[in-house]
């Protein structure tokens, strides 16, 4: 599933493509993805310029001038592609946005776990109501050691599960949580309420460092994730622990192990991470 750096990269490309343009027609080719697609056929969405495309957590918010917006989640396999009307539609391109410059934006989603939901914003630039329960952004100043420590004190679950809890901090998924914990030397199995304030400071700093580095690399591609132009993310080359089960730790040569909790596989070094 695309995490914060991947969604950030796609959002930036969509901002460049869409701002100032309008949707003249929207075609849907299946009844639903994660949610029904019929609301996209509302003509109120058409012929109003896009004024902003921004990211909130792993969601993309496409805001139109008259206060309507589209809230997009890529799910497991969602990909946007810039296209022309003459391009043949791919099998899993389930939504086509026709733009007023004659081009198209297509949404491909083989496993249909993605979603595109129209909504009305309370004011220009406002956060969609459906996203109001999300936690802080890890790259913003609100994500501090003290904030994280206060949140973790309330939870007895494994630290990695807490880091991936969008009610605490958004956008840190399986890949980046593994890398952050490895680089701070903390086990993913550590109880969240056993993490010190000093360790929280290290986690916050490393979260920002890892996520910013991944954004610069265009994200991480393992299977379906692609940028708008079809290119892959390059951060896979910089991964130190994720995906390295049974391989020597790059710090101590101990074999990397895995454990499954919260339905996800965690990669860690049993010697370096305590």
C-alpha positions, -999 to +999 in steps of 0.1 A: +000+000+000+014+034-009+026+053+022+032+090+029+062+095+005+044+078-024+012+097-019+032+130-015+049+123-048+017+116-067+000+146-051+028+169-063+024+156-098-014+160-098-010+195-085+011+204-115-012+187-139-046+197-126-046+232-110-064+257-132-080+230-153-116+217-151-132+183-155-155+184-185-166+148-182-161+119-158-165+083-170-168+053-147-165+017-159-174-003-128-201+002-102-178+006-073-142+005-060-141+006-022-171+028-023-197+034-051-186+055-080-221+069-090-215+101-070-187+110-095-214+114-121-228+145-103-226+174-128-218+198-099-182+184-101-178+194-138-166+227-153-152+242-121-114+248-120-092+228-097-077+253-072-056+229-051-044+194-049-030+185-014-022+155+007-037+147+041-022+115+055-025+089+027-054+108+011-053+132-019-077+161-018-086+177-051-104+209-044-126+227-069-133+264-070-169+262-059-162+243-027-166+208-039-137+183-036-127+148-044-110+127-016-089+100-031-073+070-015-050+048-037-058+016-017-034-013-024-029-008-062-044+025-072-024+044-099-031+077-117-020+080-154-020+110-177-033+100-211-048+112-243-083+103-257-067+082-284-049+059-259-065+025-255-082+021-221-064-005-199-084-033-183-083-019-148-087+018-156-120+023-139-123+061-139-114+086-166-114+123-160-117+144-192-099+177-188-107+210-205-074+211-223-083+179-242-062+155-221-073+128-196-064+116-162-071+079-156-074+060-124-063+024-125-070+001-096-068-037-102-078-048-067-104-021-063-095-011-028-090+025-037-117+052-035-127+085-050-153+103-028-169+137-036-176+160-007-183+197+000-158+216+020-169+239+049-146+267+035-118+271+010-088+250+020-107+232+048-101+196+057-128+172+045-151+161+073-143+124+066-107+131+075-113+149+107-103+120+130-068+117+117-037+123+138-008+148+132+013+149+102+048+135+108+066+162+088+048+191+106+060+209+138+031+194+158+048+160+157+071+164+187+088+141+211+065+152+239+034+147+218+045+112+208+055+103+244+020+114+257+003+093+230+024+062+236+019+063+274-017+054+268-010+023+247+002-012+257+004-025+221+037-031+203+055+002+193+054-005+156+016-009+157+014+025+175+036+042+149+013+029+122-019+041+140-033+070+120-050+084+151-016+091+165+005+101+135-005+096+098+012+081+068+039+059+085+032+024+070+049-009+072+080-001+052+089+032+068+081+021+103+105-008+099+133+016+087+126+042+114+128+016+142+159+000+128+177+033+126+168+043+161+178+008+175+143+001+190+126-032+186+092-032+169+080-055+197+087-030+225+055-021+244+046+014+233+041+026+269+077+016+276+093+041+253+111+070+270+109+106+261+145+105+249+137+076+226+106+095+214+128+124+204+150+100+183+119+084+167+105+118+157+137+130+142+143+097+124+107+097+111+112+131+095+146+121+081+134+088+066+102+102+051+120+132+036+147+110+021+120+088+006+101+118-008+133+129-025+137+094-040+101+094-053+089+068-028+094+030-028+082+007-055+078-030-047+048-040-069+021-017-082+032+018-071+041+041-100+044+078-104+021+097-127+045+093-157+048+055-150+083+057-134+091+038-102+102+051-068+139+048-060+139+045-022+141+007-024+178+011-029+182+027+005+162+002+026+184-012+054+160-038+070+127-040+052+125-071+029+158-085+042+146-115+062+175-140+066+201-116+053+229-102+075+222-070+094+241-042+077+254-031+111+263-063+130+258-092+106+231-109+127+205-124+105+174-102+101+143-117+115+106-112+110+075-113+133+039-108+124+017-086+145-013-065+136-015-085+104+017-071+091+052-085+088+079-066+108+116-069+098+142-062+125+176-071+138+173-089+172+207-077+183+207-040+172+171-033+181+162-035+218 
